Amino acid sequence: SSPKMLVPLDGSELAELVLPHVEALALPQGGAAAEVVLVGICEPLVLPPVTTPETSVNWGSAADEYLAKSKKSAERYLSKVQRGLTDVGIKVSLEVLEGDAATEIIDYASRKQVNLIVMATHGRSGISRWAYGSVAQKVLHGASSPILLVRPPSSPSITPKIVAAIRSLPPI
């Protein structure tokens, strides 16, 4: 089977900095083409600490509605990114997971025996919906798969730098 690359995306421009690297790594260069799995994570709303039976029922339905909208939005976004990658000949599948971003990425990578996780990190600056640095940090310490972290350029004219390739990279 072909190598599997996990690419968590949160919809931010920062996260999308990894896409040129994903493209370069996924396209076959003498070996098998990698399968790319684009992952979006919907973090559920947390129940407020003080609730009454009435507010918890209302809160529960609002939280469910929020999660359903988040999932649809994530699916639309990932489909758009998927089209860009399939247009250049890359096999891409989508997953929308629910829960804590770092935990879901680590668990999915382990369950699906992912060969490489490719994700952005903010380095010293940059904002992302996931407060990406902490998610990248947790994944870096918790995942058993190799990880490629991409940091944004310090100025728009500079190509993004690859910050860290942890453990040995599989042949892709």
Backbone as CSV, one residue per row, in Angstrom:
resi,resn,N_x,N_y,N_z,CA_x,CA_y,CA_z,C_x,C_y,C_z
1,SER,0.832,-1.196,0.000,0.000,0.000,0.000,0.871,1.252,0.000
2,SER,0.307,2.340,-0.459,1.091,3.574,-0.559,1.227,4.243,0.805
3,PRO,2.303,5.020,0.981,2.492,5.738,2.246,1.334,6.697,2.497
4,LYS,1.021,6.914,3.766,-0.101,7.777,4.136,0.422,9.009,4.868
5,MET,-0.013,10.184,4.387,0.402,11.460,4.964,-0.817,12.142,5.580
6,LEU,-0.720,12.497,6.856,-1.812,13.166,7.561,-1.552,14.667,7.587
7,VAL,-2.544,15.446,7.120,-2.392,16.903,7.039,-3.560,17.567,7.773
8,PRO,-3.343,17.942,9.050,-4.398,18.638,9.788,-4.506,20.091,9.330
9,LEU,-5.719,20.534,9.035,-5.943,21.919,8.596,-7.063,22.537,9.420
10,ASP,-6.908,23.803,9.777,-7.947,24.476,10.567,-8.605,25.621,9.816
11,GLY,-8.306,25.759,8.521,-8.934,26.819,7.741,-8.141,28.109,7.697
12,SER,-7.024,28.166,8.406,-6.226,29.397,8.424,-5.196,29.396,7.296
13,GLU,-4.768,30.592,6.897,-3.699,30.704,5.898,-2.433,30.056,6.427
14,LEU,-2.208,30.183,7.723,-1.027,29.590,8.343,-0.989,28.083,8.098
15,ALA,-2.091,27.402,8.361,-2.138,25.951,8.186,-1.892,25.571,6.729
16,GLU,-2.385,26.406,5.793,-2.246,26.102,4.369,-0.815,26.259,3.853
17,LEU,0.079,26.832,4.662,1.486,26.931,4.248,2.100,25.561,3.997
18,VAL,1.514,24.519,4.562,2.072,23.183,4.386,1.764,22.600,3.012
19,LEU,0.760,23.140,2.312,0.287,22.498,1.080,1.351,22.340,-0.008
20,PRO,2.212,23.348,-0.277,3.261,23.116,-1.281,4.211,21.975,-0.888
21,HIS,4.472,21.834,0.410,5.340,20.747,0.883,4.642,19.400,0.737
22,VAL,3.356,19.379,1.032,2.562,18.158,0.887,2.571,17.722,-0.574
23,GLU,2.356,18.692,-1.465,2.375,18.400,-2.901,3.704,17.787,-3.321
24,ALA,4.799,18.418,-2.902,6.136,17.949,-3.284,6.410,16.550,-2.741
25,LEU,5.964,16.273,-1.528,6.220,14.968,-0.920,5.291,13.879,-1.445
26,ALA,4.065,14.236,-1.806,3.068,13.230,-2.184,3.219,12.741,-3.618
27,LEU,3.705,13.607,-4.503,3.824,13.195,-5.899,4.972,12.206,-6.054
28,PRO,4.757,11.135,-6.803,5.780,10.094,-6.907,7.035,10.590,-7.610
29,GLN,8.165,10.266,-7.015,9.453,10.577,-7.642,10.281,9.304,-7.585
30,GLY,9.882,8.344,-8.387,10.567,7.062,-8.391,9.905,6.039,-7.480
31,GLY,9.225,6.484,-6.417,8.548,5.563,-5.499,7.050,5.628,-5.693
32,ALA,6.338,5.080,-4.725,4.869,5.113,-4.780,4.371,6.490,-4.367
33,ALA,3.304,6.927,-4.996,2.688,8.197,-4.601,2.063,8.022,-3.221
34,ALA,2.145,9.054,-2.415,1.548,8.986,-1.079,0.064,9.316,-1.149
35,GLU,-0.685,8.709,-0.253,-2.092,9.080,-0.090,-2.134,10.165,0.976
36,VAL,-2.825,11.258,0.686,-2.916,12.376,1.618,-4.286,12.345,2.293
37,VAL,-4.283,12.443,3.618,-5.532,12.520,4.374,-5.613,13.916,4.982
38,LEU,-6.553,14.716,4.483,-6.778,16.052,5.040,-7.725,15.906,6.224
39,VAL,-7.331,16.456,7.370,-8.132,16.306,8.576,-8.541,17.664,9.124
40,GLY,-9.825,17.795,9.398,-10.346,18.956,10.112,-10.866,18.477,11.452
41,ILE,-10.714,19.275,12.478,-11.184,18.882,13.802,-12.165,19.909,14.334
42,CYS,-13.334,19.440,14.732,-14.341,20.311,15.340,-14.280,20.113,16.846
43,GLU,-13.979,21.187,17.548,-13.913,21.102,19.002,-15.286,21.457,19.564
44,PRO,-15.894,20.540,20.331,-17.239,20.802,20.842,-17.255,21.946,21.855
45,LEU,-18.408,22.597,21.964,-18.577,23.632,22.990,-18.608,22.947,24.355
46,VAL,-18.033,23.590,25.344,-18.009,23.016,26.689,-19.145,23.626,27.505
47,LEU,-19.843,22.773,28.222,-20.952,23.215,29.064,-20.451,24.193,30.124
48,PRO,-21.173,25.296,30.339,-20.739,26.241,31.372,-20.760,25.575,32.755
49,PRO,-19.904,26.023,33.676,-19.786,25.352,34.974,-21.075,25.369,35.812
50,VAL,-21.873,26.415,35.696,-23.108,26.488,36.485,-24.299,26.351,35.543
51,THR,-25.058,25.272,35.722,-26.227,25.073,34.861,-27.418,24.630,35.697
52,THR,-28.590,24.888,35.174,-29.832,24.366,35.747,-30.336,23.347,34.736
53,PRO,-31.298,22.520,35.100,-31.815,21.556,34.111,-32.275,22.234,32.815
54,GLU,-32.892,23.434,32.931,-33.383,24.130,31.734,-32.224,24.602,30.851
55,THR,-31.229,25.222,31.482,-30.123,25.746,30.664,-29.295,24.617,30.072
56,SER,-29.177,23.493,30.788,-28.370,22.411,30.216,-29.043,21.813,28.985
57,VAL,-30.394,21.751,28.971,-31.111,21.265,27.782,-30.903,22.243,26.627
58,ASN,-31.114,23.538,26.883,-30.904,24.553,25.844,-29.456,24.551,25.373
59,TRP,-28.547,24.473,26.303,-27.124,24.490,25.974,-26.768,23.272,25.121
60,GLY,-27.329,22.113,25.504,-27.041,20.884,24.761,-27.465,20.982,23.309
61,SER,-28.673,21.506,23.048,-29.122,21.608,21.656,-28.319,22.671,20.905
62,ALA,-27.936,23.754,21.583,-27.099,24.780,20.939,-25.725,24.204,20.607
63,ALA,-25.186,23.402,21.522,-23.873,22.787,21.295,-23.934,21.804,20.128
64,ASP,-25.026,21.019,20.056,-25.194,20.067,18.947,-25.300,20.795,17.611
65,GLU,-26.067,21.881,17.604,-26.240,22.675,16.390,-24.900,23.282,15.956
66,TYR,-24.153,23.799,16.919,-22.831,24.376,16.645,-21.913,23.328,16.023
67,LEU,-21.916,22.116,16.614,-21.057,21.044,16.123,-21.445,20.634,14.702
68,ALA,-22.738,20.530,14.432,-23.208,20.161,13.089,-22.767,21.205,12.066
69,LYS,-22.912,22.491,12.412,-22.484,23.563,11.500,-20.972,23.543,11.309
70,SER,-20.230,23.305,12.391,-18.766,23.233,12.313,-18.321,22.122,11.373
71,LYS,-18.977,20.954,11.499,-18.618,19.812,10.649,-18.888,20.115,9.180
72,LYS,-20.065,20.693,8.876,-20.390,21.040,7.487,-19.385,22.037,6.929
73,SER,-19.060,23.029,7.721,-18.109,24.054,7.308,-16.727,23.439,7.061
74,ALA,-16.295,22.550,7.949,-14.997,21.878,7.795,-14.990,21.016,6.533
75,GLU,-16.090,20.305,6.280,-16.178,19.462,5.079,-16.088,20.294,3.805
76,ARG,-16.792,21.433,3.779,-16.735,22.315,2.597,-15.307,22.810,2.369
77,TYR,-14.670,23.262,3.427,-13.304,23.779,3.332,-12.330,22.688,2.871
78,LEU,-12.391,21.514,3.498,-11.472,20.430,3.131,-11.703,19.975,1.691
79,SER,-12.962,19.979,1.240,-13.266,19.605,-0.154,-12.606,20.559,-1.136
80,LYS,-12.608,21.838,-0.791,-11.973,22.848,-1.649,-10.460,22.586,-1.739
81,VAL,-9.836,22.310,-0.598,-8.396,22.012,-0.584,-8.129,20.712,-1.339
82,GLN,-9.014,19.725,-1.154,-8.881,18.436,-1.827,-8.850,18.610,-3.342
83,ARG,-9.747,19.453,-3.870,-9.786,19.671,-5.327,-8.445,20.180,-5.843
84,GLY,-7.840,21.110,-5.123,-6.544,21.648,-5.540,-5.466,20.579,-5.611
85,LEU,-5.491,19.631,-4.675,-4.474,18.571,-4.659,-4.776,17.483,-5.686
86,THR,-6.058,17.123,-5.851,-6.385,16.087,-6.840,-6.142,16.597,-8.260
87,ASP,-6.273,17.910,-8.456,-6.000,18.497,-9.777,-4.562,18.260,-10.229
88,VAL,-3.635,18.111,-9.285,-2.238,17.857,-9.673,-1.891,16.370,-9.570
89,GLY,-2.912,15.521,-9.365,-2.698,14.081,-9.422,-2.445,13.391,-8.091
90,ILE,-2.819,14.017,-6.988,-2.599,13.411,-5.673,-3.896,12.760,-5.194
91,LYS,-3.771,11.546,-4.640,-4.932,10.844,-4.079,-5.193,11.420,-2.685
92,VAL,-6.395,11.974,-2.493,-6.709,12.678,-1.246,-8.025,12.178,-0.659
93,SER,-8.018,11.913,0.641,-9.269,11.621,1.342,-9.451,12.645,2.461
94,LEU,-10.674,12.731,2.969,-11.014,13.735,3.987,-11.537,13.060,5.240
95,GLU,-11.226,13.653,6.382,-11.784,13.208,7.662,-12.121,14.437,8.480
96,VAL,-13.303,14.469,9.047,-13.639,15.519,10.012,-13.838,14.817,11.346
97,LEU,-12.998,15.156,12.308,-13.023,14.517,13.619,-13.595,15.481,14.650
98,GLU,-13.984,14.940,15.779,-14.600,15.755,16.831,-13.838,15.556,18.133
99,GLY,-13.423,16.668,18.754,-12.728,16.576,20.037,-11.575,17.554,20.118
100,ASP,-10.657,17.290,21.038,-9.470,18.116,21.203,-8.552,17.906,19.997
101,ALA,-8.109,18.983,19.363,-7.347,18.889,18.110,-6.115,17.993,18.244
102,ALA,-5.264,18.256,19.221,-4.021,17.483,19.359,-4.318,16.007,19.616
103,THR,-5.240,15.736,20.525,-5.588,14.350,20.864,-6.121,13.613,19.642
104,GLU,-7.006,14.258,18.882,-7.591,13.625,17.698,-6.535,13.337,16.631
105,ILE,-5.603,14.267,16.425,-4.530,14.075,15.435,-3.656,12.895,15.844
106,ILE,-3.249,12.864,17.111,-2.385,11.787,17.620,-3.091,10.438,17.496
107,ASP,-4.354,10.368,17.936,-5.105,9.103,17.893,-5.321,8.624,16.462
108,TYR,-5.699,9.540,15.570,-5.946,9.167,14.176,-4.657,8.632,13.536
109,ALA,-3.552,9.330,13.764,-2.264,8.913,13.182,-1.883,7.515,13.653
110,SER,-2.136,7.228,14.906,-1.817,5.919,15.466,-2.755,4.843,14.916
111,ARG,-4.057,5.123,14.933,-5.070,4.171,14.460,-4.885,3.808,12.995
112,LYS,-4.573,4.807,12.172,-4.497,4.592,10.725,-3.067,4.342,10.240
113,GLN,-2.136,4.188,11.168,-0.727,3.929,10.837,-0.200,4.896,9.784
114,VAL,-0.292,6.170,10.116,0.153,7.247,9.234,1.682,7.265,9.181
115,ASN,2.252,7.443,7.977,3.707,7.471,7.814,4.322,8.823,8.124
116,LEU,3.530,9.897,7.957,4.065,11.241,8.177,2.922,12.200,8.490
117,ILE,3.129,13.046,9.509,2.179,14.123,9.818,2.839,15.418,9.361
118,VAL,2.128,16.209,8.553,2.667,17.487,8.077,1.757,18.592,8.588
119,MET,2.324,19.495,9.392,1.499,20.578,9.928,2.308,21.843,10.130
120,ALA,1.583,22.955,10.231,2.219,24.258,10.416,2.410,24.534,11.898
121,THR,3.404,25.362,12.178,3.581,25.883,13.523,3.809,27.375,13.378
122,HIS,3.367,28.152,14.349,3.467,29.599,14.163,4.858,30.144,14.420
123,GLY,5.778,29.333,14.976,7.094,29.895,15.287,6.912,30.999,16.302
124,ARG,7.405,32.187,16.011,7.310,33.279,16.982,6.105,34.177,16.747
125,SER,5.479,34.080,15.579,4.320,34.941,15.341,3.316,34.204,14.475
126,GLY,2.156,34.758,14.371,1.137,34.139,13.525,-0.028,33.667,14.365
127,ILE,-1.206,33.851,13.858,-2.406,33.483,14.594,-3.137,32.413,13.801
128,SER,-3.683,31.467,14.506,-4.465,30.425,13.879,-5.617,30.099,14.813
129,ARG,-6.686,29.560,14.265,-7.846,29.227,15.085,-7.504,28.236,16.191
130,TRP,-6.525,27.379,15.969,-6.193,26.351,16.947,-5.109,26.778,17.913
131,ALA,-4.696,28.042,17.911,-3.518,28.431,18.690,-2.465,27.383,18.332
132,TYR,-2.164,27.331,17.046,-1.473,26.208,16.422,-0.211,25.745,17.121
133,GLY,0.547,26.683,17.690,1.796,26.286,18.337,1.572,25.224,19.386
134,SER,0.533,25.406,20.212,0.319,24.438,21.281,-0.175,23.101,20.727
135,VAL,-0.985,23.126,19.678,-1.429,21.875,19.062,-0.226,21.160,18.450
136,ALA,0.588,21.887,17.694,1.785,21.287,17.084,2.707,20.721,18.163
137,GLN,2.873,21.465,19.238,3.733,21.031,20.348,3.228,19.721,20.955
138,LYS,1.924,19.647,21.203,1.347,18.432,21.797,1.481,17.248,20.845
139,VAL,1.243,17.484,19.551,1.353,16.407,18.563,2.804,15.942,18.479
140,LEU,3.717,16.882,18.481,5.147,16.583,18.419,5.552,15.643,19.552
141,HIS,5.024,15.898,20.740,5.393,15.084,21.903,4.571,13.810,22.037
142,GLY,3.369,13.782,21.442,2.495,12.640,21.660,2.402,11.633,20.532
143,ALA,2.754,12.029,19.317,2.582,11.128,18.167,3.788,10.215,17.994
144,SER,3.535,8.999,17.536,4.653,8.098,17.252,5.073,8.196,15.783
145,SER,4.231,8.792,14.936,4.582,8.988,13.519,5.602,10.112,13.389
146,PRO,6.440,10.071,12.351,7.318,11.214,12.079,6.477,12.457,11.777
147,ILE,7.013,13.620,12.118,6.285,14.878,11.952,7.151,15.877,11.209
148,LEU,6.540,16.550,10.240,7.199,17.640,9.535,6.465,18.916,9.922
149,LEU,7.168,19.843,10.587,6.565,21.116,10.975,7.043,22.193,10.022
150,VAL,6.130,23.020,9.552,6.467,24.106,8.633,6.145,25.424,9.329
151,ARG,7.124,26.320,9.350,6.937,27.626,9.983,6.725,28.674,8.903
152,PRO,5.918,29.702,9.186,5.706,30.749,8.179,6.970,31.569,7.968
153,PRO,7.091,32.187,6.795,8.247,33.042,6.538,8.180,34.290,7.410
154,SER,9.346,34.904,7.654,9.335,36.136,8.448,8.882,37.313,7.599
155,SER,9.017,37.185,6.272,8.443,38.202,5.389,7.816,37.477,4.212
156,PRO,6.789,38.060,3.601,6.049,37.351,2.551,6.904,36.916,1.360
157,SER,8.040,37.576,1.146,8.840,37.238,-0.030,9.725,36.009,0.191
158,ILE,9.827,35.561,1.425,10.694,34.419,1.724,9.858,33.143,1.727
159,THR,10.399,32.090,1.154,9.700,30.810,1.130,9.585,30.267,2.551
160,PRO,8.468,29.604,2.884,8.356,29.027,4.229,9.512,28.071,4.510
161,LYS,9.961,28.068,5.749,11.076,27.196,6.134,10.522,25.951,6.816
162,ILE,11.182,24.854,6.583,10.836,23.639,7.306,11.568,23.730,8.635
163,VAL,10.832,23.655,9.743,11.452,23.855,11.042,12.050,22.577,11.585
164,ALA,11.284,21.519,11.554,11.781,20.316,12.201,11.210,19.084,11.532
165,ALA,12.061,18.144,11.294,11.606,16.833,10.868,12.036,15.910,11.997
166,ILE,11.089,15.399,12.728,11.385,14.624,13.917,11.388,13.142,13.567
167,ARG,12.329,12.419,14.147,12.555,11.002,13.881,12.912,10.841,12.399
168,SER,12.991,9.642,11.920,13.387,9.477,10.516,12.163,9.572,9.618
169,LEU,12.322,10.194,8.470,11.219,10.321,7.520,11.110,9.040,6.712
170,PRO,9.904,8.555,6.490,9.740,7.354,5.670,9.984,7.695,4.206
171,PRO,10.367,6.701,3.414,10.500,6.994,1.977,9.117,7.271,1.410
172,ILE,8.965,8.424,0.816,7.670,8.797,0.226,7.868,9.083,-1.239
